[in-house]
């Protein structure tokens, strides 16, 4: 053995040996209960970051259960990552002086598909670098035709069961990404803006959005506000257009903010929208999906929101209707992808009724069918989300993703809004009954970018050659795609071949779902809802939630902060084993994982200690003529009888270690397990027992005990540090009983 452990000489070859040996691929054995984990599918096009390196937790579990002799499956996959991939591709287009609006839908889809496929396997090799023992023979990609078809089948079943509907609702809309997002998919940002006080004739209001005054339909005050008691029922006048609107009361109005009077704009504010519903107020839409102004005085039409605000403020000031401004620090919603200010917007969308789906998922957790770990921190969060769940907007106005399987007859629905590129390469926008006068259906279909159907539009869930109602062949498919979470919410089912494959029948329900806690609702809860809906069983027995990786100051890693640590650089520098242990050592359940160069380096030092212990044993065995396993008495209780005090102590400590490590792995206390192994090997075994046997004359006894404890300690350490343990195991091939690699060796058992 070399004087020091050089990970670069071993890691690649060891991983190839594991793959070639088929050790990651379990065989179905009906007599044994399997252990199954589905990998939280990373964006197939993204390189690994430190968060992905936390898949180490799953590999620890997988390697442990494989050594217990269970048929163990860790199933990998990659996510097409809808909006994220399209966003990255659009940035690429922008560098070329182009945008998504330069292409018809089909062309844009093909371009993104080519881009995604070029990078689809980007993180596969990177995950192998970290030693992840994934069954690559079962790898799946979310845009595989078979998986997409299963997603469509689920949608049709939900629709048939009355759980899917279309409605025009207030949504969070990003005008740059061109799609709606759920409440959980937006970020919140504190900004310094102005609060504008405006003269509305009989009453004054304060607003941060003067550009939307043209869509005001009422002014609301709190019914308990005595200041405005005599004005309720009278009229306010919108400045610049002199339009009268009613003054009403609503309990939601906050007394103590601004003038205590709120301009009500139902089309562009969630609170105003709800007030509008309660008071049966009209709705005037003022901002289109491209973030440009519509339905207002001509001078503002077509301008973007911020520019319109500047112009309106100038005109209000000139008209003497802007009475004052004051600074205001408040929180706004921004797109989680591009940071653009979110526009609350009324838009036709597809929804899934979630309350009927949530109830069985809640029941599964309460009944213990699915356990959440750590329970104290996250079970309440799960119940709070699920018991107050809102219907799920599953449609996204993007190209990259499975298209919703609904088809509209344009002749039966002439008010469908169409956006397309005509034969002259001009962008055309309008409703069908207008654009059909100058453009043929084939021209529209060939150049189609998007369509928006009114909520009362008729549609079919099957693609027909001709409309069953009128016989027309002018039929277009919905251009909205599925929310990525709708597809990934069925991931355990579809990757295992639901409903009839042998894999599904054997490996489902899965054993553990390990993931970052912040997608407990986004993904985990939705997998539970859809899994139980389709199979009657929760998709996993345990939900294990971990936290994020931070820098030494506790800050989330980001490129803008300059505190990102590249996991592969750490692997190159210190070894995969060192990084893996650094990710779990000293990290209590669901605590942030503080990552520093120093921590990884210290774990590299531990790897060297493990290597040097083995080197000491190898040298001593060689010097004393013990070349093969049979040359040295095999230590088992009863066989080696001349044990001294030190031998008995180390054996007792080791057997206690086996019990503790096994117990902690079963309890998902990876931190305790590795810390116990670390201190045993470094302090008890190397610093004490190793030093104590150097001068002993009974080499048969001392080296037999040493070999027994060391070889079995390597097994305990293997789930955490697979490469160095396999490397040392190989070095000791002639000095151990079994020829099998350590990855499939038996987990140590402590004597009773």
VOGU-968813 format. One line per 4 residues: number of its first residue (from 1); their letters; for each residue x, y, z of C-alpha. Coordinates in steps of 0.5 Angstrom, whole numbers, plus 500, padded with zeros to 3 digits. Layout:
REM residues N
NUM	A	X/Y/Z; ...
END
This chain:
REM residues 752
1	XXXX	500/500/500; 502/507/498; 504/512/504; 498/516/503
5	XXXX	492/515/500; 491/518/493; 484/518/491; 485/520/484
9	XXXX	488/513/483; 482/509/485; 475/513/485; 474/512/477
13	XXXX	476/505/477; 472/503/483; 466/506/480; 467/502/474
17	XXXX	468/496/477; 461/497/481; 458/498/475; 461/492/471
21	XXXX	459/488/477; 452/490/476; 452/491/484; 447/497/483
25	XXXX	442/493/480; 437/489/484; 434/483/483; 426/482/484
29	XXXX	426/477/490; 419/476/492; 421/472/499; 425/479/501
33	XXXX	422/486/502; 426/491/498; 428/498/500; 427/503/495
37	XXXX	429/510/494; 427/515/488; 432/520/486; 429/527/487
41	XXXX	430/528/479; 435/534/478; 434/539/472; 438/534/467
45	XXXX	441/540/464; 444/543/470; 451/541/473; 451/539/480
49	XXXX	451/544/485; 452/543/493; 445/542/494; 445/536/489
53	XXXX	451/533/493; 446/532/499; 444/526/495; 450/523/499
57	XXXX	444/522/505; 440/517/500; 447/513/498; 448/512/505
61	XXXX	441/509/506; 442/505/500; 449/502/501; 447/500/508
65	XXXX	440/497/506; 444/493/500; 449/491/506; 443/488/510
69	XXXX	442/484/504; 435/487/502; 434/488/494; 436/495/494
73	XXXX	434/500/488; 436/507/488; 432/510/481; 435/516/478
77	XXXX	432/520/473; 433/527/470; 427/533/470; 426/537/463
81	XXXX	425/543/468; 420/546/464; 420/554/465; 427/553/468
85	XXXX	430/550/462; 426/555/457; 429/561/461; 436/559/460
89	XXXX	435/558/453; 431/564/452; 438/568/455; 442/564/450
93	XXXX	437/567/444; 438/574/447; 445/573/446; 444/572/439
97	XXXX	439/578/438; 433/573/438; 427/572/443; 422/566/443
101	XXXX	417/571/439; 421/570/433; 419/563/432; 412/559/432
105	XXXX	411/554/437; 413/547/434; 420/550/432; 421/553/439
109	XXXX	420/547/442; 424/543/437; 430/548/439; 429/547/446
113	XXXX	429/540/446; 435/540/442; 438/544/447; 436/540/453
117	XXXX	438/533/449; 445/536/448; 446/537/456; 441/532/458
121	XXXX	447/527/461; 451/533/464; 450/531/471; 450/523/470
125	XXXX	458/523/470; 458/528/476; 453/524/480; 458/518/479
129	XXXX	464/522/481; 461/522/488; 460/515/488; 452/515/488
133	XXXX	450/508/487; 444/509/483; 441/504/478; 443/507/471
137	XXXX	439/501/468; 433/504/470; 434/511/469; 428/516/466
141	XXXX	428/522/463; 421/526/464; 420/528/457; 420/520/455
145	XXXX	414/519/451; 412/513/455; 412/518/461; 409/523/458
149	XXXX	403/519/456; 402/516/463; 401/524/465; 396/525/460
153	XXXX	392/519/462; 392/521/469; 390/528/467; 384/525/463
157	XXXX	382/521/469; 382/527/474; 378/530/468; 373/524/468
161	XXXX	372/524/476; 370/532/476; 377/534/479; 379/538/473
165	XXXX	376/545/471; 378/551/467; 377/558/470; 379/565/469
169	XXXX	382/567/476; 387/571/479; 394/569/478; 401/571/479
173	XXXX	404/572/472; 411/574/470; 410/578/464; 418/576/462
177	XXXX	417/569/463; 410/569/460; 407/564/465; 403/564/471
181	XXXX	406/561/478; 403/558/484; 403/562/490; 409/558/493
185	XXXX	413/559/486; 414/567/487; 419/570/492; 418/576/496
189	XXXX	423/583/495; 423/589/500; 423/595/495; 423/603/497
193	XXXX	418/606/492; 413/612/493; 406/612/496; 402/617/491
197	XXXX	396/621/494; 390/622/489; 384/627/489; 378/623/487
201	XXXX	373/628/488; 369/627/494; 375/623/497; 382/622/497
205	XXXX	386/615/496; 393/613/497; 396/608/492; 403/605/489
209	XXXX	400/604/483; 397/610/479; 398/607/473; 392/602/474
213	XXXX	387/608/476; 383/607/469; 381/600/471; 378/602/478
217	XXXX	371/600/479; 370/603/486; 373/606/492; 372/602/499
221	XXXX	373/604/506; 372/600/512; 365/600/515; 368/602/522
225	XXXX	371/608/519; 367/614/522; 371/619/518; 368/616/511
229	XXXX	361/615/514; 357/620/510; 361/618/504; 358/611/503
233	XXXX	354/610/497; 356/617/494; 361/617/488; 368/618/487
237	XXXX	371/621/481; 377/618/477; 382/623/475; 384/624/468
241	XXXX	378/621/465; 373/624/470; 369/617/471; 365/616/477
245	XXXX	365/610/481; 361/608/488; 364/609/495; 363/602/498
249	XXXX	365/599/505; 369/593/506; 372/590/512; 378/588/509
253	XXXX	380/595/509; 386/597/513; 385/603/518; 391/607/519
257	XXXX	394/606/512; 395/612/507; 388/615/507; 384/609/510
261	XXXX	381/609/503; 383/604/497; 382/604/490; 379/598/488
265	XXXX	382/595/481; 379/587/481; 383/585/475; 390/587/478
269	XXXX	390/586/485; 388/579/489; 385/583/495; 381/588/490
273	XXXX	379/582/486; 376/579/492; 372/585/494; 370/585/487
277	XXXX	367/578/488; 363/580/494; 360/586/492; 359/584/484
281	XXXX	363/589/481; 365/589/474; 372/588/472; 377/592/467
285	XXXX	383/589/465; 389/594/464; 395/590/463; 396/584/457
289	XXXX	401/578/458; 407/582/455; 406/587/461; 404/592/456
293	XXXX	398/597/458; 391/596/454; 384/599/455; 386/606/457
297	XXXX	387/613/454; 391/612/447; 397/616/449; 399/610/454
301	XXXX	397/604/450; 402/599/449; 407/602/454; 410/598/459
305	XXXX	408/598/466; 413/602/469; 413/607/463; 406/608/464
309	XXXX	406/609/471; 411/615/470; 407/618/465; 401/618/469
313	XXXX	404/621/475; 406/627/470; 399/628/468; 396/627/475
317	XXXX	401/632/477; 399/637/471; 392/636/473; 393/638/480
321	XXXX	390/631/482; 397/629/485; 396/632/492; 403/629/495
325	XXXX	408/623/495; 411/620/501; 417/614/501; 414/607/502
329	XXXX	418/601/504; 414/595/502; 414/588/500; 413/586/493
333	XXXX	412/579/489; 418/577/484; 419/571/479; 423/566/482
337	XXXX	427/565/476; 428/572/473; 426/577/478; 421/581/474
341	XXXX	415/584/478; 409/579/478; 403/582/476; 397/579/479
345	XXXX	392/578/473; 386/575/471; 387/569/466; 384/563/464
349	XXXX	388/557/467; 387/549/468; 386/547/475; 386/541/479
353	XXXX	381/540/485; 386/539/491; 381/538/497; 379/531/495
357	XXXX	386/529/494; 389/532/500; 384/528/505; 387/521/504
361	XXXX	394/524/504; 393/527/511; 390/521/513; 396/517/511
365	XXXX	401/521/515; 396/521/521; 395/514/521; 403/513/520
369	XXXX	402/510/513; 407/515/512; 412/518/517; 415/525/517
373	XXXX	422/525/519; 424/530/523; 417/529/526; 417/535/530
377	XXXX	419/540/525; 415/538/519; 409/534/521; 405/541/523
381	XXXX	408/544/517; 405/539/512; 398/539/516; 398/546/515
385	XXXX	399/546/508; 394/540/506; 389/543/511; 388/550/508
389	XXXX	390/547/501; 388/551/495; 386/549/488; 392/547/484
393	XXXX	393/551/477; 397/546/473; 397/550/467; 403/554/464
397	XXXX	404/559/458; 410/556/456; 413/551/450; 417/547/454
401	XXXX	413/541/457; 408/536/455; 402/540/452; 395/539/455
405	XXXX	391/534/451; 385/539/450; 383/541/443; 378/547/441
409	XXXX	374/547/434; 376/554/432; 369/555/428; 365/553/435
413	XXXX	370/558/439; 371/564/434; 373/568/440; 379/564/442
417	XXXX	385/569/442; 391/567/437; 398/569/437; 402/566/430
421	XXXX	407/568/425; 404/569/418; 406/567/411; 410/574/411
425	XXXX	413/572/418; 409/578/421; 407/577/428; 399/577/428
429	XXXX	395/577/434; 387/577/434; 381/573/435; 379/567/430
433	XXXX	373/570/427; 377/577/425; 384/573/423; 381/568/419
437	XXXX	379/574/414; 386/575/412; 389/568/414; 388/561/412
441	XXXX	387/556/418; 393/552/415; 397/559/416; 395/560/423
445	XXXX	396/552/425; 403/553/422; 405/559/425; 402/558/432
449	XXXX	405/561/438; 400/561/443; 392/561/444; 388/563/450
453	XXXX	381/560/450; 375/564/454; 373/559/460; 366/558/457
457	XXXX	370/555/450; 368/548/448; 374/543/448; 375/535/447
461	XXXX	380/531/450; 381/527/444; 384/529/438; 379/529/432
465	XXXX	380/530/425; 374/533/425; 369/537/430; 364/532/432
469	XXXX	359/538/433; 360/542/427; 364/538/422; 370/543/422
473	XXXX	377/541/421; 379/547/424; 382/544/430; 388/547/435
477	XXXX	391/543/441; 391/548/447; 398/551/447; 399/551/455
481	XXXX	403/546/458; 403/542/465; 406/545/471; 413/541/472
485	XXXX	410/539/479; 404/536/475; 409/531/472; 414/530/477
489	XXXX	408/529/482; 407/522/478; 414/520/478; 415/514/483
493	XXXX	409/511/479; 411/513/472; 419/511/473; 417/504/476
497	XXXX	412/503/470; 405/504/473; 400/500/473; 403/493/470
501	XXXX	410/492/470; 414/487/475; 418/493/478; 412/497/480
505	XXXX	408/491/483; 415/490/487; 418/496/489; 412/500/490
509	XXXX	410/503/495; 418/506/496; 421/506/502; 424/513/503
513	XXXX	423/520/500; 429/524/502; 429/531/499; 430/539/501
517	XXXX	424/541/506; 422/547/502; 419/542/497; 415/538/502
521	XXXX	409/542/499; 411/543/492; 413/536/490; 412/531/496
525	XXXX	405/532/498; 403/532/491; 406/525/490; 402/523/496
529	XXXX	396/526/493; 397/523/486; 400/517/488; 394/515/493
533	XXXX	389/517/488; 392/513/483; 394/507/487; 390/507/494
537	XXXX	397/507/497; 402/513/499; 408/512/495; 413/512/501
541	XXXX	413/510/508; 418/515/510; 419/522/508; 426/524/510
545	XXXX	427/532/510; 434/535/510; 436/543/510; 440/547/505
549	XXXX	447/548/504; 450/554/507; 457/558/507; 461/559/514
553	XXXX	456/565/516; 450/561/515; 448/564/508; 445/561/502
557	XXXX	450/559/497; 449/564/491; 454/566/485; 452/573/486
561	XXXX	455/573/493; 461/569/491; 460/564/496; 459/558/492
565	XXXX	463/552/493; 463/547/487; 462/540/489; 467/537/484
569	XXXX	472/542/485; 472/539/492; 472/532/490; 478/533/485
573	XXXX	482/537/491; 480/532/497; 476/526/495; 469/524/494
577	XXXX	469/521/501; 472/527/504; 466/531/501; 461/526/503
581	XXXX	463/526/510; 463/533/511; 456/534/508; 453/530/514
585	XXXX	458/530/520; 456/535/525; 449/536/522; 443/535/526
589	XXXX	436/533/523; 434/538/518; 439/543/520; 443/547/515
593	XXXX	449/544/512; 455/549/514; 460/547/508; 467/550/508
597	XXXX	474/548/505; 477/547/512; 471/542/514; 472/538/507
601	XXXX	480/538/508; 479/535/515; 475/529/513; 481/528/508
605	XXXX	485/528/514; 480/522/517; 481/518/510; 488/518/510
609	XXXX	488/516/518; 483/510/515; 488/509/510; 494/509/515
613	XXXX	491/504/520; 490/499/514; 497/500/512; 500/499/519
617	XXXX	496/492/519; 499/490/512; 506/492/514; 505/488/521
621	XXXX	502/482/517; 507/482/512; 513/482/517; 510/476/521
625	XXXX	509/472/515; 501/472/515; 501/473/507; 494/469/507
629	XXXX	487/469/510; 488/462/513; 495/464/516; 492/468/521
633	XXXX	487/465/526; 480/468/525; 478/472/530; 471/469/533
637	XXXX	469/469/540; 471/462/543; 476/461/537; 482/466/540
641	XXXX	482/465/547; 488/468/550; 485/475/549; 488/480/554
645	XXXX	485/486/557; 486/491/551; 483/486/546; 477/485/550
649	XXXX	476/493/551; 477/494/544; 472/488/542; 467/491/547
653	XXXX	468/498/544; 467/495/537; 461/491/538; 458/497/542
657	XXXX	459/501/536; 456/496/531; 450/497/535; 450/505/536
661	XXXX	451/506/528; 446/501/526; 441/504/531; 443/511/529
665	XXXX	442/509/521; 435/506/523; 433/513/526; 436/517/520
669	XXXX	441/520/525; 447/520/520; 451/525/524; 451/521/530
673	XXXX	453/515/526; 459/518/523; 461/521/529; 461/515/533
677	XXXX	465/511/527; 470/517/527; 472/517/534; 472/510/535
681	XXXX	477/509/529; 481/515/531; 481/515/538; 480/508/541
685	XXXX	483/504/535; 489/508/532; 491/512/538; 490/507/543
689	XXXX	490/500/541; 494/500/535; 500/504/539; 499/498/545
693	XXXX	500/492/540; 506/495/537; 511/492/542; 506/485/544
697	XXXX	509/479/542; 503/475/541; 502/477/534; 497/472/532
701	XXXX	492/474/538; 493/482/537; 493/482/529; 487/477/529
705	XXXX	483/482/533; 486/488/529; 484/485/523; 477/483/525
709	XXXX	476/490/528; 479/494/522; 475/490/517; 469/490/520
713	XXXX	470/498/521; 471/499/514; 464/496/513; 461/501/518
717	XXXX	464/506/514; 463/504/507; 456/507/506; 459/514/508
721	XXXX	466/513/505; 465/508/499; 471/509/495; 477/509/500
725	XXXX	473/503/504; 473/499/497; 480/501/496; 483/498/502
729	XXXX	478/492/502; 481/491/495; 488/491/498; 486/486/503
733	XXXX	483/481/498; 488/475/500; 487/477/508; 480/477/508
737	XXXX	475/471/508; 470/473/502; 472/475/495; 466/479/494
741	XXXX	467/487/494; 465/491/500; 459/494/497; 455/487/497
745	XXXX	459/485/504; 454/483/510; 453/489/515; 457/487/521
749	XXXX	453/484/527; 454/485/534; 455/479/539; 449/478/544
END
